[in-house]
Amino acid sequence: MIVIRAEKLVKAFDSGEDKLVVLKGLDLNVSQGEFLSITGRSGSGKSTLLYQLGLLDHPTSGTIEITGVDSGKLSDNERTKFRLTELGYVFQDYALVPDLTAIEQVMAPLLMQGIERKKAEREAAEALERMGLGDKLENIPAKLSGGQQQRVSIARAIGHSPKIIFADEPTANLDSETAQVVLKAFLDLHRDGQTIVMVTHEDEYAALTDRVIVLADGIISSDKTVRKSGS
Amino acid sequence: MTNGKTGLFHHFTTSARVGFFLGFRQVKRSNMWTTTLIISVMTLTFLNLVVVSGILVGLIEGAVEAVRGRYTSDVIVSNLAEKTYIERSPTIIESTKALPWVEAVTARYVEGGTIEANYKTKIRQTDLSDEASTVMAGIDPVREDQVTGLSNLLIEGTYLEPGDYDKVLVGALLLKQYLDFEAPGFSTLDNVHVGTKVRVNIGGNFREVTVKGITKSKVDEIDRRVFFVDTQLRSLIGRNDFNVDEIAIKLKPDGDPVVVKEALLANGFGAFAKVQTYEDGQPKFLKDIKATFALLGNVISSIGLAVASITIFIVIFVNAITRRKFIGILKGIGIHNHALEIAYVLQALFYAVIGTAIGLIILFGILKPYIAAHPINFPFSDGILVATASGTAIRVIVLFVATLIAGYIPARIVVKQNTLDAILGR
């Protein structure tokens, strides 16, 4: 089943008098349960593509359907709600809110979904425990290492059981040992059937995913299935 | 329609819940010194709102209260314009004393005259007399003290005794040492102190009397008077019928001046005397000044409110701008704009509530009782701090509304920015 369908995707930015076209009519389908990695050189449009697919930005033209919903027909508020319920995000710099403890970071989107506080607390704790952070629930980001912060970020992304997780270079700021831990977390999630779209510039990490697409000059220059999803 | 309304209600309750969740933690984990500083600004703003106008109004209120406490008391009965005294005074006094709300009554004989000093040292007959026009008041020292506390207004000497003969209290405004400027029509006596002999002249009747005390009340009517024991003045003006010129009535704490006035008028005393509450008896200029000062206080308070609003705006704006990235992240993960706006508005309200609470404690716990016990010594009144519960409540509401708006606008500006731009810091 296709969960992401992007057709003729174009993204252009104003750059003075010229237009900088980053995505040039790109087509992409992602199946449910697939672990897709997007690679390419710097400036190839990897993150831009992720932001379009993750509904954090609007494409200049083209369509994006996520779980059968045409994102172009969603209002800003509907997009926010859609992100809340259907999608999860992991950012390169962890993107944690400095005032919130680990458990509160994960609880916030759950509460926004209208989940009762006790239940949200329980589910957030479970997500963090799954990331091996059961003893760090009350720590604010400043009291966590980079790897721990990224795992909190993953816990936040999976806390509400989203259909798709988007990860933007989640290991870029981590040393290789910590990066392995974070990647293992993604692989574990994928093993449980989670659809993941990850941008990475590390070929060795991309090789661990089901499918690798390479972007170059705003188009997909290579699309290789490394292994069948679930195998 | 109902579902729409229910959905909307659910959305706002959820947004409010998340807004509170985020706002509370933001305040809880914010820098203590910054929080203290902002709360201090709010406290000072609140005090500025209440105290400045309160002091301005209190300055006049102090004068009004002084006239009430030291001159008219709660109800004042005086002669009709066409009469020189209050007819049937003894009946009116006895009826007044019988009213259940009345605590004490004092009757005064009042007559115009002059007071002269230094007449023994006048060298030539043609030398100008050291003389001042005044109002002579004959009082029962005990009753007058019960009603107006005249004995407490002495700045020199001692109070009158019922048996005092040819002894007087002189108002400070009649003496040069207490009024060091020359005002046309207001001459003063030089070198008059306790024990000095002065000469009074009432309608050609002269009597030499000794100054027993000097009164200063900040009420011109009192400070321009010469007080005699009533029997002394009565003999001097030749009044034998016990009809007086002023009756001041002090009420018990639960007594209503209007009720007493109505009771006296109902007895038909309006035909013989002018019956006024202390408010009726207030000079119009005092009422006008009171209104003017209240307006002035409100203008100053409004400026204070504007400053507070701008302060809150800047605080929330700077806070929101520096946290723009995190606002973007929260929006990115699906936190609704309303929840984020509520978080900042709650934060602003937190500062306002705590600042106001501290302000209220300072106002009603320290400032008001202190100033009541130690009035501000203005030249023409003992200034008090007027801060009524209703007036203060209105200012609290105004401050909260201003804070709400000042907190909401910057939050709205920042929250409305593009989510991805905020996350990426573009």
Interface residues (C-beta under 8 A of the other chain):
Chain A: Y51 L56 D57 N77 T80 K81 F82 R83 L84 T85 L87 G88 Y89 F91 A95 L96 V97 P98 D99 L100 E104 M107 A108 P109 L111 M112 Q113 G114 I140 R156 A157
Chain B: H10 T14 S15 R17 V18 F21 L22 R25 Q26 K28 R29 S30 K325 F326 I329 L330 K331 G332 I333 G334 I335 H336 N337 A339 T419 L420 I423
